[in-house]
Amino acid sequence: MNATQEETVLIGQDVSLNWDRFEVFSDSREVNLTLTEFKILSILLKDAGSVKTRHHLLEDIAPNHKIAMRNIDVHIQSIRRKLGPPGKYLVTIRGLGYKWCDRSNPSSAMNSRHYCS
C-alpha cells in the first residue's frame, strides 16, 4: 500500500472505508452510508480509540451549518445498524461522545475503561 492509499483507506475491526471510492465494507459486504454517516465513520476510524464529542463531530462534518447535537446520535444508530455485528465497535462514552474501539489496538480497547465486548 502506498502513501496515498494509506490516507484514503481506513481499516477498523471488520470494517474498511475507502474515501476515493466512497465505499464501506463490513464483514466483507458493501454498506451504503449517507455522506454524513460516511464522514462520521471516517473520523472515528481515523483516530480509533480516541473519544470524539458530538461537538467535535459536528464541527468536522458540517462546520457552517446549524445542526442539533442530537442528530449525531441518530447518525450513530444508523451507522451501527448498517454495519451489522461490527457496529458494536462504535462505542458510546456516556456523557462525552463516541469512539471506534479497535480490539487489535490494546491501548484503545483492552486497557480502556470502555472496551468492546
C-alpha positions, -999 to 999 in steps of 0.1 A, spaced: 0 0 0 15 34 -10 12 66 10 -18 78 -9 -37 46 -3 -29 48 34 -45 81 36 -77 71 17 -83 36 31 -92 33 68 -94 -1 84 -111 -9 117 -122 -41 134 -140 -59 105 -147 -26 87 -129 -8 58 -136 26 44 -122 39 11 -125 77 6 -116 77 -31 -143 52 -40 -168 63 -13 -171 26 -2 -175 10 31 -173 -28 37 -184 -45 69 -176 -82 73 -167 -82 35 -201 -69 24 -206 -35 10 -225 -10 32 -244 20 18 -239 50 40 -251 86 36 -224 112 32 -228 123 68 -226 88 81 -195 82 59 -178 113 73 -186 103 109 -173 68 105 -141 80 88 -134 104 117 -139 77 142 -118 51 122 -90 76 115 -85 81 152 -96 48 166 -96 46 204 -99 84 208 -132 98 220 -149 123 198 -175 146 213 -207 154 194 -195 190 191 -162 178 175 -181 155 151 -205 183 141 -176 208 135 -159 183 113 -189 172 92 -208 205 89 -188 234 102 -211 261 86 -244 245 93 -268 247 123 -274 210 132 -288 198 165 -262 179 185 -286 150 190 -287 144 152 -253 129 157 -269 102 179 -294 93 151 -265 90 126 -245 68 150 -275 45 155 -279 43 117 -242 35 112 -243 7 138 -274 -8 122 -260 -7 87 -226 -21 98 -243 -51 115 -222 -70 140 -191 -48 136 -213 -19 147 -206 -29 183 -172 -14 179 -187 21 176 -188 27 213 -208 54 232 -188 70 260 -217 82 282 -218 119 288 -189 125 264 -192 112 229 -182 82 207 -151 63 197 -142 34 174 -130 6 197 -103 -13 178 -96 -46 195 -64 -50 175 -50 -20 193 -47 -28 230 -44 8 240 -78 16 225 -97 -15 237 -84 -37 264 -66 -11 285 -96 13 283 -123 16 309 -147 14 279 -138 -16 259 -155 -37 233 -171 -69 242 
